[in-house]
Amino acid sequence: MGYTGGNATAQGKPEYEALVGRQEAEIRMLEVMRRCVTSKLKCDREYAASLSAVCALGFKCGGGAVDTTPGSSLMAGAWKRLLDELDAASRAIRSVCDRIEKNTLDRIAGICAEKRKAKKAYQDEYNRISLQYNNLVDELARKKADYTKHLETYRSMRSRFEEHFFKSGRGGRKLDDVREKYQRACRRLHLVHNEYVLLIAEAQESEKDFQTVMMPAFMQHHKQELENIIADWKNALTELAVQWNPASEEFVQIGLRMESCTDIIQPCEEYNDYTKKTERNDVEISFDDALVQGDTSGHLQANQLAVDNLTMDWVRNKMTELETRLKECQDAIETNVDNKSENNSELQLIELKSEEHRLQKQVDVIKKALFEIGCEELPSGCDLPSLDINDIEITVDGTLKRPSLSNVSQASSMMTIATTLATSSLVDILRKPFRRKSVPNSGNGNLSMDSNSVQNNNSAITTTTASSGIGSSVKSLIEEEWFHGVLPREEVVRLLTKEGDFLVRETTRNDENQTVLSVCWGGHKHFIVQTTSEGEFRFEGPSFPTIQELITYQYQSALPVTSRSGAILRQPIPRERWELNNDDVLLLEKIGRGNFGDVYKARLRSTNKEAAVKTCRVTVPDEHKKKFLQEGRILKQYDHPNVVKLIGICVQKQPIMIVMELVAGGSLLSYLRNNSKTLSVIQLVSMCRDAAAGMMYLESKNCIHRDLAARNCLVDDKNIVKISDFGMSREEEEYIVSDGMKQIPIKWTAPEALNFGKYTTLCDVWSYGVLCWEIFAKGGTPYSGLSNSKAREKIDTGYRMPAPEGTPEEIYRLMLQCWQYQPENRPHFDSIYATMESLVKSLSPVSPKMRIVDGSKSNDISNVALFMLRI
C-alpha cells in the first residue's frame, strides 16, 4: 500500500471551522455588548425611556449569538441573566455612567481587539501547520512519481543492455556505453528509492506527530489564550454588574443577582468540546510494494534502505547530514526550555521536539541498515556482469585469462589477450591497491591458547612459518582446530560467549564460497577474508599467502580486524569433540531419504567401522539446517542401548552430515512388514519393551520426542529396537508450538497437542500406544481408510482403534491407557516399562499364561526357538 494520509488535515477541518465560527460569534457578541453599554449610557442620560429599548436590543442581538454547536455557551446564559436584572435596575444607574464610559467600555473594546488578534493567530498557525504537512504529502507524491519514472528508465536501460550484450557479445564500445547508461540508471533508481524510503519515514512520523502532538498542543495553546480572554471578559462583566448596582436597598438585591449571573461561567470548560474534537483516528502510512516489484534484480526491498556499493557514500553523507540537523534541533530545544514564559514558546518547543522525532526516526532507519551490513563486504547494487579483479588470472607469459559469464557457452568461456604495454599497465593498477605492506617478523608464527581454556589441552592455533618471515603453513586450513567449516551462524553464537572469542568458518553467499572470521566483540561480528589479485588473504592490514598466517598475525599483533569494528582476537575456540572432518567419512551407498537430505551407509576412515550418515542438502534454507543440527546436538548427550548413538557431526564443508551408529535391521516399520509371517508374540512384546526402555530414558532427560512411530525406530541384527529421528524433539518438560501444524503426524499425535499445541512427555505416551499398535499390526497403517481430519474427529468423540489380531489382552489394555483423552490419566514410561518387562517374563514358552485377543490358538515351534535364541 502507498501513502494514504493525504486527507489527514481534512479530518480536523470541521472542528477548525466550528471554533473559528465560535470566535466570530464571540467577536460579534463583544461588539453587541459594547453597543449595548454605549446605548445604556445614553439611555441612562435619557432616563428610563430609552433603557427598555437597550435591554430589548441586548436580548435580540446578544442572547442567542453564541448559542452555537457543538454546545451551548455559558457566556450566553450569563449575559441573558444580566440583561434580565438590568431591565429591573434601569432607572438606578445614572451616577456611574461616567466611570463606565471611561473604564469599562474601553476594557470591552480591548477584549474585542484581543479576540480578533487571537482569531487571526489561530487561523495563521493552523494554516501554517496544515501547509507544512500538505507540502510533505505533495513531496511524497512527487517522489513517488519520480520513483516510477526512474523505474521505467531502469527497465528500459536494462532491456537495452541485455539486447546489446547478447547481440554483440562481451566487447565493443557501444556495449560499454550502454553498460554505463544502465549502471547510471540503476544508481539513480536506488538513490530515488532511498529518498522515498526516508520520505516515507518522515511522513509517518509527521502524521503521527500531527495527530497526537502538534494539533492537540496547538489547540491547547490556543485554548489557554481564549481562557485568558474569557477571564478578562468575565471581569468586565463583573465590573459592569458592580457599576450598575444601585446603592439603595431595593437595588442591592438586584445588584447581587446581577453579580451572581456570572458564576456559571467556567473559562476552563468553555472550549473543552472543541479541544476534544481534535483527536482523530490513526492514518496508515506505508510503502507502496508495487514500486519494488518492478525491480527484477531483487535488490530493493520495501521499507529497507538499499545499502550497496552504489549507495554507501550517499547513505553515509545522508547520515552525517541528518545527525547534524538532529544536533542543531536538540540544541534549539535546550535553548527554548528556558524561555517558556515567552509568547508561543511552548508551541515552538513542541514543534522542535516533533522535528527531533522525525530526524531521529530517519537516523534509526539508516543505522539499522548499516548494522545489518555489519563488517561484511558491501553487496553489489547492480547485477551488471563484470570482471572482478579476483577472477583475473595471470599466466606465465603475462597474458590475462578472464572467466566466462554464466550464460556464455563453455567453448567461448576463456580468452587470452596478448601481452601489451596497456595490459601490463592494467595488471599493475589492479595489483597496486593490494601490495603487501611491511610486516614485522612474527618469530615462529605460532598461535596458541592458554592450555587452561581448552579441553584436553588442545592447541587452538599452531601455524608454522618460514625462517625468513611469514611463509606457507604446513597444516591445511581444514586441519586447524579453530576452523569449523560450514558451521551455521546460530552455532557460532552458541560457541562464542566471551569478548575476543573467535573461530574461522565457511559460508556461501551469492553461490560463492567465502571464508569468514567470526568474533565475539560487542556482539557477534563476521568478517569476510578478502582475496587480493595476487592470491593472498587480508582484512584491512597486510596480506598473507595463507589464511592461517593471516589469523596468526591478527592474534599475535592484538590489532583490530577492522578499524571500524575494533574487534581483537583473544581466544580461539577449537572444534568440539564431536565435530568430525568430512574427509574422515567415506560414503558407500544410499540407504534412504530424510526430511533434509539422503541417508547413506558409510565407513569411518579412522576406525574402518561402518556408520549411518544423514546428509543435509546444500540448497535447504538456513532455518532447516538449524533444525537438522538440532538432532545432532540432542543425540550427542544420550547413551542408552535403546537410543541410537551419535558418532559425530561433520560441518567442515558441504554437505553437513550427522554420523550415527549403523543399525543393521533398518527401519522398524520396514522390518515389521518384511517379516510379518515369522514374528512371534514374544518378539513383538520385546520390541515394545525396548521402545519403552528407550523412551523411559528420554523422559528422565526431559526430552520430548514428538514423532515417535515405527518409521522412526530402528532394529539391529539382534532384533533390539532403538529410538531414532530426533528432528522434532525438544529438551523441555513442556513445549508449546504456535507455528501451525504443517509437519505434525496427525494420527500419532495426542489430542492436546493437536488442539492447543502443548507437548509433554505424556504426548509421547499417546504416540507410544500407536507404536505398539503398529508393532502388533506388523507394520499396518493406523486408522486405515480414514483421513487425518476424520481420524482426529473420531478420536475427539471417543473412538479408539481395535486391537490387531493376535494382540495379548494386557498389551491392548496398556494401549487404551496410553490413549486416555486427559493426559494426566496416562501412565508414565517407567510404569509402561515395568508392565512390559513383566509381560516379557510371563511369556514363558513352557507354561504360557497370557490370553490372546482374537489370536490364533496354535503355537509355532519356530517362535519358541527364536525366543530361546533371544534370551
BAFILUM-335663 format. One line per 8 residues: for each residue x, y negated, z negated of C-alpha. Coordinates in steps of 0.02 Angstrom, whole numbers, m for minus. Example, Ala and Ser with C-alpha at 12.3 -4.5 7.8 and 13.67 -1.06 7.14 Angstrom:
2
615,225,m390 ~ 684,53,m357
END
This chain:
871
0,0,0 ~ 59,m176,34 ~ 41,m330,m74 ~ m142,m355,m119 ~ m132,m501,m239 ~ m165,m643,m115 ~ m333,m686,m194 ~ m269,m690,m372
m289,m879,m388 ~ m463,m868,m317 ~ m513,m766,m469 ~ m489,m920,m580 ~ m573,m1042,m461 ~ m747,m1035,m540 ~ m677,m1068,m714 ~ m569,m1209,m647
m715,m1292,m558 ~ m826,m1269,m710 ~ m701,m1353,m826 ~ m673,m1495,m702 ~ m860,m1517,m692 ~ m869,m1517,m881 ~ m739,m1655,m892 ~ m827,m1757,m758
m988,m1741,m857 ~ m898,m1798,m1015 ~ m825,m1947,m924 ~ m998,m1992,m865 ~ m1058,m1970,m1042 ~ m922,m2087,m1107 ~ m973,m2216,m978 ~ m1153,m2196,m1031
m1103,m2214,m1213 ~ m1004,m2372,m1175 ~ m1150,m2447,m1081 ~ m1268,m2394,m1219 ~ m1162,m2479,m1353 ~ m1147,m2636,m1248 ~ m1333,m2638,m1218 ~ m1362,m2607,m1402
m1257,m2755,m1449 ~ m1357,m2859,m1328 ~ m1516,m2788,m1395 ~ m1459,m2823,m1573 ~ m1438,m3002,m1524 ~ m1605,m2999,m1438 ~ m1681,m2908,m1585 ~ m1784,m2754,m1586
m1873,m2784,m1422 ~ m1727,m2727,m1320 ~ m1664,m2592,m1441 ~ m1802,m2469,m1394 ~ m1751,m2481,m1212 ~ m1571,m2443,m1261 ~ m1624,m2287,m1354 ~ m1728,m2232,m1205
m1578,m2258,m1093 ~ m1472,m2154,m1210 ~ m1596,m2010,m1210 ~ m1612,m2016,m1021 ~ m1429,m2028,m971 ~ m1325,m1958,m1113 ~ m1427,m1822,m1194 ~ m1426,m1697,m1050
m1268,m1747,m960 ~ m1156,m1623,m1048 ~ m1281,m1482,m1066 ~ m1199,m1377,m927 ~ m1143,m1198,m904 ~ m1055,m1090,m963 ~ m1125,m1150,m1132 ~ m1220,m1294,m1210
m1120,m1440,m1282 ~ m1114,m1478,m1468 ~ m1071,m1656,m1421 ~ m1234,m1675,m1327 ~ m1333,m1615,m1478 ~ m1242,m1735,m1594 ~ m1271,m1879,m1475 ~ m1456,m1841,m1466
m1473,m1838,m1656 ~ m1378,m2002,m1664 ~ m1499,m2083,m1544 ~ m1645,m2021,m1648 ~ m1576,m2106,m1801 ~ m1530,m2260,m1702 ~ m1709,m2283,m1648 ~ m1762,m2290,m1830
m1622,m2411,m1879 ~ m1630,m2526,m1727 ~ m1686,m2678,m1824 ~ m1547,m2673,m1956 ~ m1380,m2684,m1860 ~ m1363,m2870,m1816 ~ m1223,m2906,m1942 ~ m1098,m2783,m1869
m1116,m2823,m1685 ~ m954,m2923,m1676 ~ m850,m2786,m1759 ~ m924,m2653,m1647 ~ m888,m2756,m1492 ~ m709,m2791,m1549 ~ m655,m2617,m1610 ~ m772,m2475,m1571
m812,m2523,m1392 ~ m626,m2537,m1348 ~ m595,m2368,m1428 ~ m728,m2287,m1322 ~ m652,m2366,m1166 ~ m482,m2295,m1217 ~ m556,m2122,m1242 ~ m634,m2133,m1068
m464,m2180,m993 ~ m379,m2035,m1083 ~ m514,m1919,m1022 ~ m486,m1971,m842 ~ m298,m1951,m863 ~ m319,m1778,m940 ~ m433,m1726,m798 ~ m308,m1784,m667
m163,m1697,m757 ~ m265,m1537,m766 ~ m304,m1542,m580 ~ m125,m1584,m531 ~ m49,m1448,m641 ~ m172,m1318,m582 ~ m140,m1361,m400 ~ 48,m1356,m429
44,m1183,m509 ~ m76,m1119,m377 ~ 30,m1192,m237 ~ 188,m1112,m308 ~ 101,m945,m319 ~ 22,m960,m146 ~ 191,m1008,m71 ~ 263,m846,m140
117,m749,m67 ~ 142,m833,102 ~ 329,m798,95 ~ 290,m616,59 ~ 177,m608,212 ~ 309,m692,320 ~ 442,m573,255 ~ 331,m425,295
307,m489,472 ~ 494,m516,486 ~ 520,m339,422 ~ 404,m272,556 ~ 492,m371,692 ~ 665,m309,641 ~ 597,m133,628 ~ 538,m142,809
707,m212,861 ~ 793,m72,768 ~ 687,59,855 ~ 720,m22,1024 ~ 909,m31,997 ~ 913,147,933 ~ 822,208,1088 ~ 943,113,1200
1091,180,1107 ~ 1030,361,1116 ~ 991,337,1301 ~ 1166,269,1341 ~ 1250,395,1226 ~ 1177,547,1310 ~ 1186,468,1481 ~ 1365,404,1482
1444,521,1356 ~ 1561,455,1224 ~ 1655,321,1315 ~ 1625,164,1409 ~ 1620,m20,1370 ~ 1434,m29,1396 ~ 1408,106,1264 ~ 1516,8,1143
1410,m147,1172 ~ 1251,m50,1144 ~ 1326,30,989 ~ 1372,m140,919 ~ 1198,m210,951 ~ 1120,m56,872 ~ 1229,m73,718 ~ 1186,m258,702
1001,m218,717 ~ 1020,m84,584 ~ 1109,m204,467 ~ 980,m339,493 ~ 841,m215,457 ~ 923,m162,296 ~ 950,m342,240 ~ 769,m386,276
718,m227,184 ~ 817,m281,31 ~ 747,m456,36 ~ 573,m384,50 ~ 602,m268,m100 ~ 666,m412,m206 ~ 523,m523,m149 ~ 400,m384,m196
483,m375,m369 ~ 470,m565,m385 ~ 289,m565,m328 ~ 245,m427,m452 ~ 324,m523,m594 ~ 244,m686,m536 ~ 74,m605,m526 ~ 97,m533,m700
153,m700,m771 ~ 14,m792,m679 ~ m116,m676,m753 ~ m51,m653,m930 ~ 61,m803,m966 ~ 51,m952,m850 ~ m136,m980,m835 ~ m178,m938,m1017
m36,m1051,m1077 ~ m89,m1189,m960 ~ m269,m1177,m1017 ~ m215,m1175,m1199 ~ m108,m1330,m1172 ~ m248,m1423,m1086 ~ m371,m1364,m1218 ~ m261,m1443,m1352
m265,m1609,m1260 ~ m453,m1602,m1242 ~ m472,m1558,m1425 ~ m372,m1713,m1473 ~ m484,m1820,m1365 ~ m638,m1740,m1443 ~ m566,m1782,m1615 ~ m544,m1964,m1564
m717,m1961,m1489 ~ m788,m1893,m1649 ~ m703,m2032,m1748 ~ m776,m2163,m1629 ~ m949,m2091,m1654 ~ m925,m2087,m1841 ~ m869,m2268,m1836 ~ m1023,m2313,m1736
m1130,m2223,m1863 ~ m1049,m2317,m2007 ~ m1062,m2484,m1919 ~ m1243,m2458,m1879 ~ m1285,m2408,m2056 ~ m1382,m2548,m2144 ~ m1343,m2588,m2325 ~ m1519,m2579,m2384
m1584,m2425,m2470 ~ m1706,m2397,m2330 ~ m1569,m2388,m2203 ~ m1445,m2297,m2315 ~ m1539,m2136,m2289 ~ m1546,m2171,m2103 ~ m1358,m2202,m2103 ~ m1323,m2041,m2196
m1423,m1942,m2071 ~ m1328,m2028,m1929 ~ m1161,m1984,m2007 ~ m1210,m1804,m2031 ~ m1260,m1784,m1850 ~ m1076,m1765,m1801 ~ m1046,m1622,m1922 ~ m1100,m1496,m1791
m955,m1549,m1679 ~ m807,m1425,m1687 ~ m666,m1476,m1569 ~ m581,m1305,m1584 ~ m737,m1216,m1522 ~ m796,m1339,m1389 ~ m694,m1261,m1246 ~ m673,m1082,m1306
m793,m1015,m1175 ~ m686,m1092,m1037 ~ m517,m1031,m1101 ~ m583,m853,m1119 ~ m634,m853,m937 ~ m451,m873,m884 ~ m421,m689,m924 ~ m428,m587,m764
m408,m408,m707 ~ m237,m344,m656 ~ m198,m356,m471 ~ m90,m219,m398 ~ 65,m268,m301 ~ 154,m125,m215 ~ 273,m88,m73 ~ 194,m52,96
252,127,128 ~ 208,111,312 ~ 361,m1,335 ~ 490,129,284 ~ 402,266,382 ~ 469,184,539 ~ 649,213,481 ~ 689,378,564
858,390,478 ~ 776,409,308 ~ 896,286,228 ~ 763,162,173 ~ 652,208,26 ~ 503,115,m44 ~ 543,5,m194 ~ 727,54,m185
869,m56,m128 ~ 971,9,18 ~ 1146,7,m56 ~ 1267,68,76 ~ 1419,15,173 ~ 1312,m108,271 ~ 1235,m198,122 ~ 1354,m180,m25
1430,m354,m2 ~ 1258,m431,13 ~ 1197,m339,m142 ~ 1347,m396,m244 ~ 1328,m577,m185 ~ 1143,m571,m223 ~ 1182,m501,m394 ~ 1303,m644,m429
1177,m772,m367 ~ 1036,m703,m474 ~ 1145,m690,m629 ~ 1199,m871,m606 ~ 1019,m930,m589 ~ 971,m821,m739 ~ 1108,m901,m845 ~ 1052,m1075,m795
872,m1032,m836 ~ 921,m964,m1007 ~ 1022,m1122,m1044 ~ 871,m1228,m995 ~ 762,m1127,m1113 ~ 881,m1156,m1258 ~ 883,m1343,m1221 ~ 694,m1351,m1208
665,m1263,m1375 ~ 723,m1418,m1471 ~ 603,m1534,m1377 ~ 434,m1457,m1417 ~ 367,m1624,m1477 ~ 380,m1699,m1305 ~ 228,m1700,m1190 ~ 208,m1540,m1087
366,m1467,m1169 ~ 281,m1306,m1222 ~ 209,m1278,m1049 ~ 379,m1310,m970 ~ 458,m1185,m1090 ~ 332,m1053,m1038 ~ 369,m1086,m855 ~ 556,m1066,m887
527,m901,m978 ~ 419,m841,m833 ~ 560,m882,m712 ~ 681,m791,m826 ~ 572,m635,m819 ~ 566,m639,m629 ~ 755,m660,m613 ~ 788,m526,m743
673,m405,m650 ~ 771,m430,m488 ~ 937,m411,m580 ~ 874,m249,m658 ~ 822,m183,m487 ~ 998,m214,m418 ~ 1084,m144,m573 ~ 981,14,m563
1027,39,m380 ~ 1212,10,m416 ~ 1206,127,m566 ~ 1132,267,m461 ~ 1277,248,m338 ~ 1397,258,m485 ~ 1578,280,m439 ~ 1549,388,m288
1586,338,m110 ~ 1458,223,m32 ~ 1337,312,85 ~ 1330,264,267 ~ 1190,144,305 ~ 1189,179,491 ~ 1185,354,565 ~ 1298,295,706
1406,436,774 ~ 1585,381,749 ~ 1759,447,721 ~ 1813,443,540 ~ 1998,422,507 ~ 1992,581,404 ~ 1938,675,560 ~ 2084,615,668
2214,749,688 ~ 2392,704,741 ~ 2479,835,848 ~ 2664,868,853 ~ 2690,767,1011 ~ 2599,616,938 ~ 2434,638,1029 ~ 2268,612,942
2139,752,932 ~ 1962,699,891 ~ 1823,819,838 ~ 1666,828,942 ~ 1496,763,889 ~ 1374,893,829 ~ 1264,880,983 ~ 1404,895,1111
1445,1065,1185 ~ 1598,1159,1124 ~ 1676,1152,1295 ~ 1699,964,1278 ~ 1724,963,1090 ~ 1910,918,1093 ~ 2001,789,1198 ~ 2183,737,1195
2238,557,1227 ~ 2410,534,1298 ~ 2535,452,1184 ~ 2549,267,1222 ~ 2604,115,1130 ~ 2425,71,1094 ~ 2383,239,1017 ~ 2541,239,913
2493,67,850 ~ 2318,130,809 ~ 2388,276,710 ~ 2499,156,611 ~ 2349,47,573 ~ 2248,197,514 ~ 2389,258,405 ~ 2436,91,331
2297,75,200 ~ 2340,247,133 ~ 2529,227,121 ~ 2593,314,m33 ~ 2641,196,m173 ~ 2792,214,m284 ~ 2754,339,m421 ~ 2865,367,m573
2935,540,m590 ~ 2822,642,m699 ~ 2956,765,m751 ~ 2897,941,m738 ~ 2723,879,m698 ~ 2641,997,m820 ~ 2467,951,m880 ~ 2412,1044,m1035
2291,1029,m1178 ~ 2307,1042,m1365 ~ 2301,1227,m1399 ~ 2181,1199,m1542 ~ 2049,1131,m1424 ~ 2042,1277,m1303 ~ 1977,1451,m1342 ~ 2109,1591,m1338
2245,1459,m1320 ~ 2216,1448,m1134 ~ 2319,1316,m1046 ~ 2196,1200,m964 ~ 2306,1120,m834 ~ 2476,1182,m779 ~ 2546,1114,m617 ~ 2724,1147,m557
2808,1009,m459 ~ 2965,998,m355 ~ 3127,936,m434 ~ 3130,781,m325 ~ 2963,719,m392 ~ 2783,768,m370 ~ 2776,909,m244 ~ 2660,1050,m195
2583,1159,m330 ~ 2621,1344,m349 ~ 2444,1381,m403 ~ 2297,1359,m288 ~ 2158,1244,m345 ~ 2041,1391,m374 ~ 2165,1469,m496 ~ 2166,1315,m608
2068,1340,m769 ~ 1992,1167,m759 ~ 1923,1196,m584 ~ 1741,1252,m598 ~ 1694,1275,m415 ~ 1517,1227,m363 ~ 1456,1205,m541 ~ 1292,1104,m538
1282,933,m621 ~ 1170,999,m760 ~ 1305,1121,m813 ~ 1434,982,m805 ~ 1331,878,m926 ~ 1322,1027,m1044 ~ 1510,1056,m1041 ~ 1572,875,m1051
1524,816,m1226 ~ 1666,703,m1287 ~ 1741,544,m1216 ~ 1881,592,m1097 ~ 1823,771,m1064 ~ 1844,812,m881 ~ 1837,951,m752 ~ 1850,969,m564
1714,1045,m458 ~ 1649,1052,m280 ~ 1488,980,m210 ~ 1402,970,m42 ~ 1347,801,23 ~ 1278,772,197 ~ 1330,951,244 ~ 1510,911,194
1606,994,53 ~ 1686,870,m66 ~ 1795,889,m219 ~ 1731,792,m369 ~ 1814,743,m534 ~ 1682,736,m671 ~ 1724,638,m828 ~ 1629,600,m989
1659,414,m1014 ~ 1514,305,m1069 ~ 1401,436,m992 ~ 1444,562,m858 ~ 1537,491,m708 ~ 1580,584,m547 ~ 1723,531,m433 ~ 1744,599,m257
1925,641,m216 ~ 1970,536,m63 ~ 2073,610,77 ~ 2196,498,170 ~ 2239,508,353 ~ 2400,597,303 ~ 2301,737,220 ~ 2343,681,43
2225,651,m102 ~ 2193,494,m205 ~ 2071,388,m304 ~ 2122,206,m317 ~ 2304,237,m358 ~ 2441,332,m265 ~ 2406,483,m156 ~ 2474,659,m182
2493,814,m73 ~ 2382,920,m186 ~ 2232,891,m297 ~ 2325,973,m442 ~ 2461,841,m434 ~ 2331,703,m422 ~ 2242,765,m579 ~ 2410,789,m667
2458,609,m629 ~ 2291,540,m690 ~ 2303,644,m850 ~ 2484,607,m894 ~ 2480,422,m847 ~ 2321,391,m950 ~ 2270,265,m817 ~ 2085,238,m773
2024,339,m625 ~ 1949,179,m555 ~ 1966,4,m624 ~ 1779,m20,m619 ~ 1736,135,m722 ~ 1883,129,m843 ~ 1869,319,m861 ~ 2026,401,m933
2064,588,m930 ~ 2096,653,m1106 ~ 2037,832,m1123 ~ 2024,958,m980 ~ 1881,1080,m1001 ~ 1925,1258,m945 ~ 1806,1381,m865 ~ 1701,1479,m987
1742,1659,m1024 ~ 1602,1724,m915 ~ 1644,1617,m762 ~ 1717,1733,m631 ~ 1809,1696,m471 ~ 1705,1728,m316 ~ 1852,1817,m234 ~ 1856,1944,m377
1686,2010,m320 ~ 1678,2115,m161 ~ 1500,2126,m91 ~ 1468,2301,m21 ~ 1288,2317,34 ~ 1121,2228,16 ~ 1004,2321,m101 ~ 862,2197,m123
797,2020,m116 ~ 759,1899,m259 ~ 671,1731,m275 ~ 829,1632,m240 ~ 929,1748,m128 ~ 983,1926,m91 ~ 1040,2060,m213 ~ 1199,2159,m171
1291,2309,m231 ~ 1468,2250,m264 ~ 1637,2303,m332 ~ 1744,2206,m455 ~ 1922,2196,m391 ~ 1995,2183,m566 ~ 1917,2344,m635 ~ 1860,2430,m475
1690,2454,m557 ~ 1527,2437,m464 ~ 1405,2298,m510 ~ 1245,2217,m453 ~ 1259,2040,m387 ~ 1115,1916,m369 ~ 1157,1775,m249 ~ 1082,1603,m234
1057,1536,m58 ~ 1158,1381,m17 ~ 1004,1294,52 ~ 895,1303,m104 ~ 866,1138,m197 ~ 971,1094,m349 ~ 822,1121,m462 ~ 811,1302,m406
998,1325,m431 ~ 975,1264,m608 ~ 839,1395,m637 ~ 949,1528,m556 ~ 1093,1492,m676 ~ 973,1488,m821 ~ 951,1677,m807 ~ 1139,1699,m822
1151,1586,m974 ~ 1014,1686,m1060 ~ 1090,1856,m1018 ~ 1267,1814,m1073 ~ 1220,1814,m1258 ~ 1124,1978,m1258 ~ 1195,2151,m1290 ~ 1070,2293,m1302
1057,2463,m1214 ~ 883,2420,m1151 ~ 927,2247,m1084 ~ 1028,2233,m925 ~ 1204,2169,m964 ~ 1285,2016,m887 ~ 1463,2034,m823 ~ 1487,1854,m768
1435,1708,m659 ~ 1529,1652,m503 ~ 1523,1466,m469 ~ 1694,1440,m389 ~ 1615,1421,m218 ~ 1456,1454,m122 ~ 1355,1557,m140 ~ 1330,1552,m329
1319,1730,m396 ~ 1261,1817,m556 ~ 1357,1980,m584 ~ 1267,2111,m689 ~ 1287,2293,m727 ~ 1230,2406,m586 ~ 1081,2509,m642 ~ 1084,2660,m528
899,2703,m526 ~ 846,2533,m463 ~ 676,2455,m495 ~ 562,2544,m617 ~ 414,2514,m501 ~ 500,2598,m354 ~ 562,2740,m466 ~ 386,2774,m528
314,2777,m353 ~ 453,2885,m280 ~ 449,3013,m423 ~ 264,3013,m467 ~ 246,3201,m443 ~ 390,3253,m555 ~ 374,3134,m702 ~ 310,3211,m864
214,3131,m1007 ~ 366,3135,m1120 ~ 466,3043,m988 ~ 332,2911,m967 ~ 316,2885,m1155 ~ 506,2872,m1168 ~ 505,2737,m1035 ~ 375,2640,m1136
482,2666,m1292 ~ 637,2599,m1202 ~ 544,2443,m1143 ~ 477,2415,m1319 ~ 654,2429,m1391 ~ 720,2300,m1268 ~ 576,2180,m1300 ~ 594,2202,m1489
775,2147,m1471 ~ 725,1996,m1363 ~ 589,1949,m1488 ~ 721,1946,m1625 ~ 818,1822,m1517 ~ 664,1710,m1493 ~ 667,1749,m1307 ~ 501,1740,m1213
520,1841,m1052 ~ 359,1777,m968 ~ 373,1900,m822 ~ 376,2074,m899 ~ 321,2201,m769 ~ 379,2364,m691 ~ 455,2270,m545 ~ 568,2176,m666
632,2330,m759 ~ 773,2444,m702 ~ 806,2629,m727 ~ 981,2702,m744 ~ 1041,2876,m698 ~ 987,2941,m870 ~ 809,2876,m849 ~ 839,2739,m977
735,2582,m943 ~ 819,2412,m953 ~ 733,2242,m957 ~ 791,2129,m814 ~ 748,1973,m714 ~ 753,1831,m842 ~ 720,1695,m713 ~ 562,1637,m802
624,1666,m980 ~ 632,1535,m1117 ~ 730,1544,m1280 ~ 595,1466,m1390 ~ 467,1527,m1517 ~ 332,1437,m1419 ~ 339,1366,m1243 ~ 213,1252,m1159
210,1231,m969 ~ 124,1087,m881 ~ 186,1104,m701 ~ 47,1212,m632 ~ 28,1399,m610 ~ 104,1422,m437 ~ 230,1560,m484 ~ 140,1642,m630
95,1828,m609 ~ m90,1813,m650 ~ m128,1998,m679 ~ 15,2018,m803 ~ m9,1854,m898 ~ m103,1831,m1062 ~ m265,1727,m1060 ~ m197,1588,m1174
m50,1562,m1056 ~ m165,1552,m905 ~ m290,1437,m989 ~ m177,1323,m1091 ~ 0,1354,m1027 ~ 51,1411,m1203 ~ 181,1552,m1208 ~ 235,1651,m1361
310,1824,m1382 ~ 130,1886,m1402 ~ 105,1841,m1219 ~ 244,1966,m1181 ~ 147,2092,m1286 ~ m1,2073,m1167 ~ 117,2098,m1019 ~ 191,2249,m1106
18,2329,m1111 ~ 4,2304,m922 ~ 180,2377,m903 ~ 127,2533,m999 ~ m24,2547,m884 ~ 92,2535,m733 ~ 204,2671,m804 ~ 63,2794,m833
m18,2745,m667 ~ 154,2791,m594 ~ 175,2629,m501 ~ m8,2588,m474 ~ m69,2409,m448 ~ m160,2332,m598 ~ m339,2277,m567 ~ m333,2360,m397
m458,2288,m274 ~ m480,2127,m374 ~ m409,1958,m326 ~ m311,1858,m454 ~ m457,1742,m488 ~ m582,1885,m502 ~ m469,1983,m619 ~ m445,1829,m728
m634,1801,m734 ~ m669,1982,m785 ~ m536,1978,m921 ~ m617,1823,m997 ~ m784,1916,m1001 ~ m707,2064,m1097 ~ m659,2185,m958 ~ m507,2296,m987
m430,2421,m866 ~ m472,2604,m896 ~ m334,2724,m943 ~ m240,2803,m796 ~ m262,2990,m777 ~ m156,3088,m898 ~ m131,2945,m1021 ~ m118,3001,m1204
m257,2932,m1312 ~ m132,2850,m1431 ~ m50,2759,m1285 ~ m213,2691,m1218 ~ m264,2636,m1393 ~ m100,2538,m1401 ~ m136,2461,m1229 ~ m304,2398,m1293
m219,2324,m1447 ~ m96,2233,m1332 ~ m244,2166,m1233 ~ m333,2086,m1380 ~ m400,1917,m1320 ~ m343,1825,m1476 ~ m153,1830,m1483 ~ m147,1843,m1673
m237,2011,m1660 ~ m99,2089,m1553 ~ 43,2190,m1630 ~ 223,2130,m1626 ~ 359,2228,m1537 ~ 434,2301,m1696 ~ 265,2382,m1732 ~ 248,2436,m1549
421,2514,m1551 ~ 385,2608,m1713 ~ 225,2677,m1636 ~ 314,2730,m1476 ~ 456,2810,m1573 ~ 335,2915,m1675 ~ 244,2966,m1515 ~ 406,3024,m1435
446,3130,m1589 ~ 272,3204,m1592 ~ 287,3260,m1411 ~ 373,3423,m1454 ~ 366,3549,m1311 ~ 349,3689,m1439 ~ 194,3625,m1530 ~ 107,3486,m1434
m4,3379,m1546 ~ m62,3243,m1427 ~ m230,3227,m1342 ~ m232,3177,m1159 ~ m361,3054,m1092 ~ m433,3130,m932 ~ m270,3225,m914 ~ m230,3395,m841
m238,3545,m958 ~ m94,3637,m876 ~ 85,3624,m936 ~ 229,3608,m814 ~ 384,3708,m865 ~ 492,3586,m767 ~ 435,3446,m884 ~ 496,3546,m1032
665,3568,m950 ~ 679,3384,m913 ~ 634,3343,m1093 ~ 769,3460,m1160 ~ 897,3381,m1045 ~ 848,3206,m1105 ~ 864,3246,m1291
END
